[in-house]
Amino acid sequence: MQNLVSLNLSAQDLADADTAIATLRRVFAPMIALQPSQRRDLYKMGDKSEVFCRQTLSVLAANPQIIPPSLNLAEAQADLAALDLLRPRLQQLEQLVERADDTALALGSDIITVALEGYGLLKVSGKNEALKTARKDLSARFAKPSRAAEPAPVA
C-alpha cells in the first residue's frame, strides 16, 4: 500500500504560514501582474541578453556625456538592482511552491490509492443491500460518457 507522505500541520503551523503569506502579500503588493498578451509583447532578458544589458548600462554610466535626457539610465540601474535583490527570494519561493505542489500531489495520490483499493473491496464484498446504493453511487466515477450521435452527412 502506498503512503508517500504523512502531513500533520498544527494550528500554530497553519497560523504561522498564514502570517507569512500575509506578510509576503504586503511586501509584494507593488509588484505587477501582466496579461498574457503583455507577456508575449515584452522584450525578454535571458541569460545572454542579461550580460549585454549589464555591460551596456556599465558603459553608459561611464560615459554620461553620450546619454540623451530621454534615456532614463538611473531607472534602468534601479531596475537591475531590484532584480538582483528579487531573484534569490524568487528562487526560494519557487522551491517552496514546488515542494508544496509535490506534497499535495503525493497526498492526493495516497488518498486515491486507498479509495480505489476500498472501492475494489466494496465491489467484491459489498454485495449486501446496505452497500448496494453506495457502490452504485461510487461507480459513477468510472462510467464512460455516452457518445453523441454522429451528425448525418450534409448532402
N, C-alpha and C positions, 0 to 999 in steps of 0.2 A: 504494500500500500504506500502511496506517495504522501510525503509530508515535507515539502520543500522548505517551509518556513512556519514558525510559530511566533506570533507577534502579540505581545501584551503591553499595550500603551496605557500607562496610568493616567488618571485625571490630571496630575501635575505635568506629565509629558505632553498631553494634549494642550493644556493651558500654556505651557512654555512655547510650544510650536505655534499656537495662535498668536501669542505675543510677538514672537519673532517674525511671523508673516505680516502682522500689522506694522511692525517697525519697517520691514522691507517695503511695504506698500507706501508708507510715508516717505521714506528716503528715495524711492524710485518714482514718486509722483511726477517729477519734472520730465521724466523720460517719455518719449513719444511712442505711439502705435501707428504703424504705417498700413495703408490699404495695400492689397496685393498689386494693384496697378502702380502704386507709388514705388513699391519694392522693385517691380520689373523695370521701371524707367530710370532708377537711380544708377549712377556710376558706382561700381563696387570696388573697394580697395582690397585686393587679395594680397597674398604674401609677396609676390613680385612687385606689384604696384606700391605696396607699403614702403619698400626700400626706396623706390623712386620718389615717393611723396616726402619721406623724411629727408632725403638728400636735397630735394628741391627747396623745401622750407628752410633748411640749413643754409643753402647758398643764397636764398633771398634775404634771410636775416643778416647774412654777412655783407650784403650789398643793398642796403636800403635805398640808395640813390636811384635804383632802376625800378622801384616799386611805385606804380601809379596809386593815387589815393583810392581808386575804386577797388583795388585788390586788398582784401582785409586779411593780411598776414597774421596779425595778432589773434584774430578769431580762429584761424586755422591752427595756430600754435596751441591755443587754449583747447581746441577740439582734440588735438593729438594728445595733449597732456591728460585730458579727461578720459580718452580711450585707453591710454596706458594704465590709468587707475582703475577703470571699469573691468578690463579684461580678466585679471586674476579672480575677481569676485564672480564674474560671469562663468568662468570655468568651474568654480566651486559650486555655484548654483546648478549648473548643468549636471555635475556629478551627483549632487543630491537628488535632483529630479529623476535622473536615470535609475538611481538606487530605489527611489520611491516607486517608479514605474515597474521596475523588475519585481519588487516586493508585492505590489498589487497584482501583477500577472501571476506570480507564484501562489499567492493566496487564492486567487480565483481558480487556478489550476488544481490546487489542493481540494477546494470545495467541489468543483465539478467532478473530480475523480471519485470522491466519496459518493456524490449524488448519483453518478452513473452506476457505480457498484451497487448502491442501495436500490436503485430502480431495477437493476437486474434481479436482485433478491425478491423484490415485490412481484416481478413477473413470474418467478418460479414458485415462490412460497406464499404469495398473497392471493391465492385463488378464492378465498372466502369472500362472502358478500360485503363484509365490513371494509375491505380494501379495494373492492372492485371499482368503486367510483373514483377513489384516489388514483388508482392505477390508470384508469381511463383518462383522467384529467392530466396526469403526468405524461401520458403517451402523446399528447398534442404537440409536445416539443419535437417529436420525431415524425410527425405527419408530413407527408410530401404534398406541396401545393398542387392542386389540380391544374392541368394545362388548360389555358384558354383555348376555345375553339379557333381553329385556323380560319382566317378570313377567306371567303370564296374569291377565286381569282377574278379580276375585272376583265370583262370581255372587250 
